[in-house]
Amino acid sequence: MDRITYDQPCLVGEFADWLEDEVGVVNLGQIDHTYLLADGVLSDRLKHDIVARWAKGAEDLDQG
């Protein structure tokens, strides 16, 4: 994760935009390009979607 946050900060910004649009996520705050804070319920669906999104992002970096 450090490699992504420091080498690809735009991915964190894109993730923040995506997370902000998710149902149930409120008060999203980005401290810097490495930390995001959000209030809301971390449902099983949201947890699965977060893991899948980061897995896809890491896969795309390996191919690029």
PDB file with SEQRES, HELIX, SHEET and CRYST1 records, atoms N, CA, C and O in Angstrom:
SEQRES   1 A   64  MET ASP ARG ILE THR TYR ASP GLN PRO CYS LEU VAL GLY          
SEQRES   2 A   64  GLU PHE ALA ASP TRP LEU GLU ASP GLU VAL GLY VAL VAL          
SEQRES   3 A   64  ASN LEU GLY GLN ILE ASP HIS THR TYR LEU LEU ALA ASP          
SEQRES   4 A   64  GLY VAL LEU SER ASP ARG LEU LYS HIS ASP ILE VAL ALA          
SEQRES   5 A   64  ARG TRP ALA LYS GLY ALA GLU ASP LEU ASP GLN GLY              
HELIX    1 AA1 ASP A    2  ASP A    7  1                                   6    
HELIX    2 AA2 PRO A    9  ASP A   21  1                                  13    
HELIX    3 AA3 ASP A   44  GLN A   63  1                                  20    
SHEET    1 AA1 2 VAL A  25  ASP A  32  0                                        
SHEET    2 AA1 2 TYR A  35  GLY A  40 -1                                        
CRYST1    1.000    1.000    1.000  90.00  90.00  90.00 P 1           1          
ATOM      1  N   MET A   1       0.823  -1.186   0.000  1.00  0.00           N  
ATOM      2  CA  MET A   1       0.000   0.000   0.000  1.00  0.00           C  
ATOM      3  C   MET A   1       0.868   1.250   0.000  1.00  0.00           C  
ATOM      4  O   MET A   1       0.504   2.239  -0.636  1.00  0.00           O  
ATOM      5  N   ASP A   2       1.989   1.237   0.684  1.00  0.00           N  
ATOM      6  CA  ASP A   2       2.866   2.408   0.690  1.00  0.00           C  
ATOM      7  C   ASP A   2       3.306   2.776  -0.713  1.00  0.00           C  
ATOM      8  O   ASP A   2       3.369   3.955  -1.061  1.00  0.00           O  
ATOM      9  N   ARG A   3       3.610   1.764  -1.522  1.00  0.00           N  
ATOM     10  CA  ARG A   3       4.050   2.037  -2.891  1.00  0.00           C  
ATOM     11  C   ARG A   3       2.970   2.786  -3.662  1.00  0.00           C  
ATOM     12  O   ARG A   3       3.266   3.713  -4.417  1.00  0.00           O  
ATOM     13  N   ILE A   4       1.735   2.387  -3.473  1.00  0.00           N  
ATOM     14  CA  ILE A   4       0.640   3.051  -4.172  1.00  0.00           C  
ATOM     15  C   ILE A   4       0.465   4.473  -3.665  1.00  0.00           C  
ATOM     16  O   ILE A   4       0.345   5.402  -4.463  1.00  0.00           O  
ATOM     17  N   THR A   5       0.448   4.658  -2.345  1.00  0.00           N  
ATOM     18  CA  THR A   5       0.159   5.987  -1.810  1.00  0.00           C  
ATOM     19  C   THR A   5       1.259   6.987  -2.096  1.00  0.00           C  
ATOM     20  O   THR A   5       0.978   8.169  -2.296  1.00  0.00           O  
ATOM     21  N   TYR A   6       2.498   6.543  -2.118  1.00  0.00           N  
ATOM     22  CA  TYR A   6       3.589   7.485  -2.363  1.00  0.00           C  
ATOM     23  C   TYR A   6       3.927   7.631  -3.844  1.00  0.00           C  
ATOM     24  O   TYR A   6       4.278   8.721  -4.296  1.00  0.00           O  
ATOM     25  N   ASP A   7       3.825   6.542  -4.599  1.00  0.00           N  
ATOM     26  CA  ASP A   7       4.175   6.594  -6.019  1.00  0.00           C  
ATOM     27  C   ASP A   7       3.000   6.960  -6.916  1.00  0.00           C  
ATOM     28  O   ASP A   7       3.199   7.452  -8.027  1.00  0.00           O  
ATOM     29  N   GLN A   8       1.779   6.726  -6.447  1.00  0.00           N  
ATOM     30  CA  GLN A   8       0.584   6.968  -7.257  1.00  0.00           C  
ATOM     31  C   GLN A   8      -0.473   7.724  -6.448  1.00  0.00           C  
ATOM     32  O   GLN A   8      -1.572   7.202  -6.257  1.00  0.00           O  
ATOM     33  N   PRO A   9      -0.182   8.927  -5.970  1.00  0.00           N  
ATOM     34  CA  PRO A   9      -1.159   9.630  -5.127  1.00  0.00           C  
ATOM     35  C   PRO A   9      -2.481   9.905  -5.837  1.00  0.00           C  
ATOM     36  O   PRO A   9      -3.506  10.080  -5.178  1.00  0.00           O  
ATOM     37  N   CYS A  10      -2.476   9.944  -7.157  1.00  0.00           N  
ATOM     38  CA  CYS A  10      -3.732  10.172  -7.879  1.00  0.00           C  
ATOM     39  C   CYS A  10      -4.708   9.020  -7.653  1.00  0.00           C  
ATOM     40  O   CYS A  10      -5.921   9.233  -7.675  1.00  0.00           O  
ATOM     41  N   LEU A  11      -4.199   7.792  -7.434  1.00  0.00           N  
ATOM     42  CA  LEU A  11      -5.085   6.661  -7.163  1.00  0.00           C  
ATOM     43  C   LEU A  11      -5.817   6.843  -5.842  1.00  0.00           C  
ATOM     44  O   LEU A  11      -6.974   6.445  -5.709  1.00  0.00           O  
ATOM     45  N   VAL A  12      -5.151   7.438  -4.873  1.00  0.00           N  
ATOM     46  CA  VAL A  12      -5.794   7.702  -3.584  1.00  0.00           C  
ATOM     47  C   VAL A  12      -6.898   8.744  -3.775  1.00  0.00           C  
ATOM     48  O   VAL A  12      -7.985   8.610  -3.213  1.00  0.00           O  
ATOM     49  N   GLY A  13      -6.621   9.764  -4.557  1.00  0.00           N  
ATOM     50  CA  GLY A  13      -7.632  10.776  -4.844  1.00  0.00           C  
ATOM     51  C   GLY A  13      -8.827  10.190  -5.572  1.00  0.00           C  
ATOM     52  O   GLY A  13      -9.970  10.522  -5.259  1.00  0.00           O  
ATOM     53  N   GLU A  14      -8.574   9.325  -6.538  1.00  0.00           N  
ATOM     54  CA  GLU A  14      -9.659   8.667  -7.271  1.00  0.00           C  
ATOM     55  C   GLU A  14     -10.470   7.777  -6.332  1.00  0.00           C  
ATOM     56  O   GLU A  14     -11.695   7.717  -6.427  1.00  0.00           O  
ATOM     57  N   PHE A  15      -9.775   7.085  -5.421  1.00  0.00           N  
ATOM     58  CA  PHE A  15     -10.468   6.252  -4.451  1.00  0.00           C  
ATOM     59  C   PHE A  15     -11.334   7.114  -3.533  1.00  0.00           C  
ATOM     60  O   PHE A  15     -12.463   6.742  -3.212  1.00  0.00           O  
ATOM     61  N   ALA A  16     -10.811   8.257  -3.112  1.00  0.00           N  
ATOM     62  CA  ALA A  16     -11.576   9.162  -2.251  1.00  0.00           C  
ATOM     63  C   ALA A  16     -12.849   9.610  -2.953  1.00  0.00           C  
ATOM     64  O   ALA A  16     -13.915   9.651  -2.339  1.00  0.00           O  
ATOM     65  N   ASP A  17     -12.747   9.945  -4.227  1.00  0.00           N  
ATOM     66  CA  ASP A  17     -13.936  10.345  -4.998  1.00  0.00           C  
ATOM     67  C   ASP A  17     -14.944   9.204  -5.060  1.00  0.00           C  
ATOM     68  O   ASP A  17     -16.142   9.415  -4.870  1.00  0.00           O  
ATOM     69  N   TRP A  18     -14.455   7.997  -5.326  1.00  0.00           N  
ATOM     70  CA  TRP A  18     -15.322   6.825  -5.402  1.00  0.00           C  
ATOM     71  C   TRP A  18     -15.985   6.576  -4.050  1.00  0.00           C  
ATOM     72  O   TRP A  18     -17.193   6.350  -3.980  1.00  0.00           O  
ATOM     73  N   LEU A  19     -15.196   6.618  -2.978  1.00  0.00           N  
ATOM     74  CA  LEU A  19     -15.721   6.341  -1.641  1.00  0.00           C  
ATOM     75  C   LEU A  19     -16.763   7.375  -1.237  1.00  0.00           C  
ATOM     76  O   LEU A  19     -17.760   7.036  -0.599  1.00  0.00           O  
ATOM     77  N   GLU A  20     -16.544   8.607  -1.596  1.00  0.00           N  
ATOM     78  CA  GLU A  20     -17.480   9.671  -1.250  1.00  0.00           C  
ATOM     79  C   GLU A  20     -18.838   9.456  -1.907  1.00  0.00           C  
ATOM     80  O   GLU A  20     -19.866   9.855  -1.361  1.00  0.00           O  
ATOM     81  N   ASP A  21     -18.844   8.828  -3.076  1.00  0.00           N  
ATOM     82  CA  ASP A  21     -20.084   8.559  -3.797  1.00  0.00           C  
ATOM     83  C   ASP A  21     -20.829   7.331  -3.272  1.00  0.00           C  
ATOM     84  O   ASP A  21     -21.998   7.130  -3.602  1.00  0.00           O  
ATOM     85  N   GLU A  22     -20.160   6.505  -2.455  1.00  0.00           N  
ATOM     86  CA  GLU A  22     -20.784   5.291  -1.949  1.00  0.00           C  
ATOM     87  C   GLU A  22     -21.865   5.629  -0.925  1.00  0.00           C  
ATOM     88  O   GLU A  22     -21.730   6.572  -0.145  1.00  0.00           O  
ATOM     89  N   VAL A  23     -22.930   4.848  -0.942  1.00  0.00           N  
ATOM     90  CA  VAL A  23     -24.030   5.035  -0.005  1.00  0.00           C  
ATOM     91  C   VAL A  23     -23.542   4.728   1.413  1.00  0.00           C  
ATOM     92  O   VAL A  23     -22.891   3.711   1.655  1.00  0.00           O  
ATOM     93  N   GLY A  24     -23.863   5.612   2.323  1.00  0.00           N  
ATOM     94  CA  GLY A  24     -23.521   5.384   3.720  1.00  0.00           C  
ATOM     95  C   GLY A  24     -22.211   6.001   4.157  1.00  0.00           C  
ATOM     96  O   GLY A  24     -21.915   6.011   5.352  1.00  0.00           O  
ATOM     97  N   VAL A  25     -21.419   6.512   3.242  1.00  0.00           N  
ATOM     98  CA  VAL A  25     -20.157   7.150   3.596  1.00  0.00           C  
ATOM     99  C   VAL A  25     -20.404   8.637   3.761  1.00  0.00           C  
ATOM    100  O   VAL A  25     -20.880   9.302   2.841  1.00  0.00           O  
ATOM    101  N   VAL A  26     -20.081   9.154   4.929  1.00  0.00           N  
ATOM    102  CA  VAL A  26     -20.289  10.567   5.217  1.00  0.00           C  
ATOM    103  C   VAL A  26     -19.013  11.147   5.818  1.00  0.00           C  
ATOM    104  O   VAL A  26     -18.175  10.424   6.357  1.00  0.00           O  
ATOM    105  N   ASN A  27     -18.889  12.442   5.717  1.00  0.00           N  
ATOM    106  CA  ASN A  27     -17.762  13.163   6.327  1.00  0.00           C  
ATOM    107  C   ASN A  27     -16.408  12.589   5.914  1.00  0.00           C  
ATOM    108  O   ASN A  27     -15.557  12.308   6.758  1.00  0.00           O  
ATOM    109  N   LEU A  28     -16.223  12.422   4.617  1.00  0.00           N  
ATOM    110  CA  LEU A  28     -14.938  11.926   4.134  1.00  0.00           C  
ATOM    111  C   LEU A  28     -13.914  13.045   4.217  1.00  0.00           C  
ATOM    112  O   LEU A  28     -14.136  14.142   3.703  1.00  0.00           O  
ATOM    113  N   GLY A  29     -12.805  12.767   4.859  1.00  0.00           N  
ATOM    114  CA  GLY A  29     -11.734  13.741   4.960  1.00  0.00           C  
ATOM    115  C   GLY A  29     -10.428  13.131   4.506  1.00  0.00           C  
ATOM    116  O   GLY A  29     -10.103  12.001   4.871  1.00  0.00           O  
ATOM    117  N   GLN A  30      -9.688  13.866   3.722  1.00  0.00           N  
ATOM    118  CA  GLN A  30      -8.390  13.390   3.252  1.00  0.00           C  
ATOM    119  C   GLN A  30      -7.327  14.237   3.937  1.00  0.00           C  
ATOM    120  O   GLN A  30      -7.191  15.429   3.660  1.00  0.00           O  
ATOM    121  N   ILE A  31      -6.577  13.607   4.834  1.00  0.00           N  
ATOM    122  CA  ILE A  31      -5.546  14.309   5.586  1.00  0.00           C  
ATOM    123  C   ILE A  31      -4.403  14.705   4.652  1.00  0.00           C  
ATOM    124  O   ILE A  31      -3.942  15.846   4.668  1.00  0.00           O  
ATOM    125  N   ASP A  32      -3.966  13.778   3.866  1.00  0.00           N  
ATOM    126  CA  ASP A  32      -2.970  14.017   2.820  1.00  0.00           C  
ATOM    127  C   ASP A  32      -3.135  12.902   1.799  1.00  0.00           C  
ATOM    128  O   ASP A  32      -4.170  12.234   1.793  1.00  0.00           O  
ATOM    129  N   HIS A  33      -2.163  12.681   0.945  1.00  0.00           N  
ATOM    130  CA  HIS A  33      -2.336  11.673  -0.098  1.00  0.00           C  
ATOM    131  C   HIS A  33      -2.196  10.242   0.422  1.00  0.00           C  
ATOM    132  O   HIS A  33      -2.292   9.297  -0.362  1.00  0.00           O  
ATOM    133  N   THR A  34      -1.970  10.061   1.738  1.00  0.00           N  
ATOM    134  CA  THR A  34      -1.826   8.712   2.275  1.00  0.00           C  
ATOM    135  C   THR A  34      -2.928   8.298   3.241  1.00  0.00           C  
ATOM    136  O   THR A  34      -3.071   7.110   3.528  1.00  0.00           O  
ATOM    137  N   TYR A  35      -3.711   9.250   3.752  1.00  0.00           N  
ATOM    138  CA  TYR A  35      -4.720   8.927   4.756  1.00  0.00           C  
ATOM    139  C   TYR A  35      -6.085   9.494   4.395  1.00  0.00           C  
ATOM    140  O   TYR A  35      -6.227  10.667   4.052  1.00  0.00           O  
ATOM    141  N   LEU A  36      -7.084   8.621   4.482  1.00  0.00           N  
ATOM    142  CA  LEU A  36      -8.480   9.024   4.314  1.00  0.00           C  
ATOM    143  C   LEU A  36      -9.231   8.641   5.583  1.00  0.00           C  
ATOM    144  O   LEU A  36      -8.989   7.580   6.158  1.00  0.00           O  
ATOM    145  N   LEU A  37     -10.127   9.493   6.012  1.00  0.00           N  
ATOM    146  CA  LEU A  37     -10.997   9.199   7.144  1.00  0.00           C  
ATOM    147  C   LEU A  37     -12.436   9.352   6.689  1.00  0.00           C  
ATOM    148  O   LEU A  37     -12.773  10.296   5.975  1.00  0.00           O  
ATOM    149  N   ALA A  38     -13.285   8.418   7.105  1.00  0.00           N  
ATOM    150  CA  ALA A  38     -14.692   8.507   6.722  1.00  0.00           C  
ATOM    151  C   ALA A  38     -15.556   8.004   7.867  1.00  0.00           C  
ATOM    152  O   ALA A  38     -15.185   7.071   8.578  1.00  0.00           O  
ATOM    153  N   ASP A  39     -16.698   8.628   8.032  1.00  0.00           N  
ATOM    154  CA  ASP A  39     -17.704   8.166   8.981  1.00  0.00           C  
ATOM    155  C   ASP A  39     -18.755   7.393   8.211  1.00  0.00           C  
ATOM    156  O   ASP A  39     -18.997   7.653   7.032  1.00  0.00           O  
ATOM    157  N   GLY A  40     -19.368   6.455   8.876  1.00  0.00           N  
ATOM    158  CA  GLY A  40     -20.442   5.691   8.261  1.00  0.00           C  
ATOM    159  C   GLY A  40     -20.321   4.228   8.611  1.00  0.00           C  
ATOM    160  O   GLY A  40     -19.403   3.818   9.322  1.00  0.00           O  
ATOM    161  N   VAL A  41     -21.240   3.455   8.115  1.00  0.00           N  
ATOM    162  CA  VAL A  41     -21.269   2.020   8.392  1.00  0.00           C  
ATOM    163  C   VAL A  41     -20.410   1.293   7.366  1.00  0.00           C  
ATOM    164  O   VAL A  41     -20.571   1.478   6.160  1.00  0.00           O  
ATOM    165  N   LEU A  42     -19.496   0.462   7.862  1.00  0.00           N  
ATOM    166  CA  LEU A  42     -18.667  -0.351   6.973  1.00  0.00           C  
ATOM    167  C   LEU A  42     -19.380  -1.691   6.779  1.00  0.00           C  
ATOM    168  O   LEU A  42     -19.110  -2.671   7.474  1.00  0.00           O  
ATOM    169  N   SER A  43     -20.288  -1.697   5.823  1.00  0.00           N  
ATOM    170  CA  SER A  43     -21.058  -2.916   5.539  1.00  0.00           C  
ATOM    171  C   SER A  43     -20.161  -3.955   4.885  1.00  0.00           C  
ATOM    172  O   SER A  43     -19.075  -3.645   4.395  1.00  0.00           O  
ATOM    173  N   ASP A  44     -20.634  -5.184   4.889  1.00  0.00           N  
ATOM    174  CA  ASP A  44     -19.874  -6.247   4.217  1.00  0.00           C  
ATOM    175  C   ASP A  44     -19.715  -5.941   2.733  1.00  0.00           C  
ATOM    176  O   ASP A  44     -18.657  -6.197   2.157  1.00  0.00           O  
ATOM    177  N   ARG A  45     -20.760  -5.395   2.110  1.00  0.00           N  
ATOM    178  CA  ARG A  45     -20.686  -5.053   0.684  1.00  0.00           C  
ATOM    179  C   ARG A  45     -19.640  -3.979   0.441  1.00  0.00           C  
ATOM    180  O   ARG A  45     -18.832  -4.093  -0.480  1.00  0.00           O  
ATOM    181  N   LEU A  46     -19.652  -2.923   1.272  1.00  0.00           N  
ATOM    182  CA  LEU A  46     -18.681  -1.848   1.100  1.00  0.00           C  
ATOM    183  C   LEU A  46     -17.265  -2.362   1.334  1.00  0.00           C  
ATOM    184  O   LEU A  46     -16.344  -2.008   0.597  1.00  0.00           O  
ATOM    185  N   LYS A  47     -17.090  -3.187   2.349  1.00  0.00           N  
ATOM    186  CA  LYS A  47     -15.771  -3.766   2.623  1.00  0.00           C  
ATOM    187  C   LYS A  47     -15.284  -4.567   1.421  1.00  0.00           C  
ATOM    188  O   LYS A  47     -14.128  -4.439   1.018  1.00  0.00           O  
ATOM    189  N   HIS A  48     -16.151  -5.385   0.852  1.00  0.00           N  
ATOM    190  CA  HIS A  48     -15.800  -6.183  -0.332  1.00  0.00           C  
ATOM    191  C   HIS A  48     -15.436  -5.271  -1.503  1.00  0.00           C  
ATOM    192  O   HIS A  48     -14.443  -5.508  -2.192  1.00  0.00           O  
ATOM    193  N   ASP A  49     -16.239  -4.228  -1.729  1.00  0.00           N  
ATOM    194  CA  ASP A  49     -15.984  -3.309  -2.838  1.00  0.00           C  
ATOM    195  C   ASP A  49     -14.664  -2.556  -2.675  1.00  0.00           C  
ATOM    196  O   ASP A  49     -13.961  -2.317  -3.657  1.00  0.00           O  
ATOM    197  N   ILE A  50     -14.329  -2.185  -1.445  1.00  0.00           N  
ATOM    198  CA  ILE A  50     -13.059  -1.492  -1.183  1.00  0.00           C  
ATOM    199  C   ILE A  50     -11.880  -2.405  -1.503  1.00  0.00           C  
ATOM    200  O   ILE A  50     -10.937  -1.999  -2.181  1.00  0.00           O  
ATOM    201  N   VAL A  51     -11.940  -3.639  -1.011  1.00  0.00           N  
ATOM    202  CA  VAL A  51     -10.857  -4.591  -1.267  1.00  0.00           C  
ATOM    203  C   VAL A  51     -10.725  -4.849  -2.764  1.00  0.00           C  
ATOM    204  O   VAL A  51      -9.613  -4.873  -3.294  1.00  0.00           O  
ATOM    205  N   ALA A  52     -11.846  -5.042  -3.447  1.00  0.00           N  
ATOM    206  CA  ALA A  52     -11.814  -5.314  -4.882  1.00  0.00           C  
ATOM    207  C   ALA A  52     -11.237  -4.128  -5.654  1.00  0.00           C  
ATOM    208  O   ALA A  52     -10.469  -4.315  -6.598  1.00  0.00           O  
ATOM    209  N   ARG A  53     -11.603  -2.912  -5.257  1.00  0.00           N  
ATOM    210  CA  ARG A  53     -11.095  -1.721  -5.952  1.00  0.00           C  
ATOM    211  C   ARG A  53      -9.587  -1.598  -5.800  1.00  0.00           C  
ATOM    212  O   ARG A  53      -8.890  -1.320  -6.776  1.00  0.00           O  
ATOM    213  N   TRP A  54      -9.069  -1.803  -4.580  1.00  0.00           N  
ATOM    214  CA  TRP A  54      -7.617  -1.702  -4.383  1.00  0.00           C  
ATOM    215  C   TRP A  54      -6.871  -2.858  -5.050  1.00  0.00           C  
ATOM    216  O   TRP A  54      -5.762  -2.673  -5.550  1.00  0.00           O  
ATOM    217  N   ALA A  55      -7.468  -4.034  -5.061  1.00  0.00           N  
ATOM    218  CA  ALA A  55      -6.836  -5.167  -5.750  1.00  0.00           C  
ATOM    219  C   ALA A  55      -6.713  -4.867  -7.237  1.00  0.00           C  
ATOM    220  O   ALA A  55      -5.681  -5.152  -7.844  1.00  0.00           O  
ATOM    221  N   LYS A  56      -7.754  -4.295  -7.827  1.00  0.00           N  
ATOM    222  CA  LYS A  56      -7.724  -3.930  -9.249  1.00  0.00           C  
ATOM    223  C   LYS A  56      -6.687  -2.840  -9.500  1.00  0.00           C  
ATOM    224  O   LYS A  56      -5.958  -2.890 -10.491  1.00  0.00           O  
ATOM    225  N   GLY A  57      -6.619  -1.858  -8.609  1.00  0.00           N  
ATOM    226  CA  GLY A  57      -5.620  -0.788  -8.758  1.00  0.00           C  
ATOM    227  C   GLY A  57      -4.211  -1.325  -8.706  1.00  0.00           C  
ATOM    228  O   GLY A  57      -3.360  -0.891  -9.484  1.00  0.00           O  
ATOM    229  N   ALA A  58      -3.937  -2.262  -7.807  1.00  0.00           N  
ATOM    230  CA  ALA A  58      -2.607  -2.851  -7.705  1.00  0.00           C  
ATOM    231  C   ALA A  58      -2.304  -3.705  -8.931  1.00  0.00           C  
ATOM    232  O   ALA A  58      -1.176  -3.713  -9.422  1.00  0.00           O  
ATOM    233  N   GLU A  59      -3.300  -4.417  -9.420  1.00  0.00           N  
ATOM    234  CA  GLU A  59      -3.126  -5.233 -10.619  1.00  0.00           C  
ATOM    235  C   GLU A  59      -2.784  -4.354 -11.816  1.00  0.00           C  
ATOM    236  O   GLU A  59      -1.901  -4.696 -12.603  1.00  0.00           O  
ATOM    237  N   ASP A  60      -3.468  -3.233 -11.957  1.00  0.00           N  
ATOM    238  CA  ASP A  60      -3.196  -2.311 -13.059  1.00  0.00           C  
ATOM    239  C   ASP A  60      -1.781  -1.746 -12.979  1.00  0.00           C  
ATOM    240  O   ASP A  60      -1.151  -1.531 -14.014  1.00  0.00           O  
ATOM    241  N   LEU A  61      -1.268  -1.501 -11.770  1.00  0.00           N  
ATOM    242  CA  LEU A  61       0.097  -1.001 -11.622  1.00  0.00           C  
ATOM    243  C   LEU A  61       1.107  -2.040 -12.073  1.00  0.00           C  
ATOM    244  O   LEU A  61       2.101  -1.701 -12.715  1.00  0.00           O  
ATOM    245  N   ASP A  62       0.863  -3.315 -11.740  1.00  0.00           N  
ATOM    246  CA  ASP A  62       1.777  -4.381 -12.137  1.00  0.00           C  
ATOM    247  C   ASP A  62       1.832  -4.557 -13.644  1.00  0.00           C  
ATOM    248  O   ASP A  62       2.862  -4.955 -14.190  1.00  0.00           O  
ATOM    249  N   GLN A  63       0.716  -4.261 -14.327  1.00  0.00           N  
ATOM    250  CA  GLN A  63       0.661  -4.425 -15.767  1.00  0.00           C  
ATOM    251  C   GLN A  63       1.218  -3.204 -16.499  1.00  0.00           C  
ATOM    252  O   GLN A  63       1.595  -3.285 -17.668  1.00  0.00           O  
ATOM    253  N   GLY A  64       1.265  -2.071 -15.791  1.00  0.00           N  
ATOM    254  CA  GLY A  64       1.661  -0.818 -16.431  1.00  0.00           C  
ATOM    255  C   GLY A  64       3.085  -0.564 -16.446  1.00  0.00           C  
ATOM    256  O   GLY A  64       3.524   0.464 -16.961  1.00  0.00           O  
TER     257      GLY A  64                                                      
END                                                                             
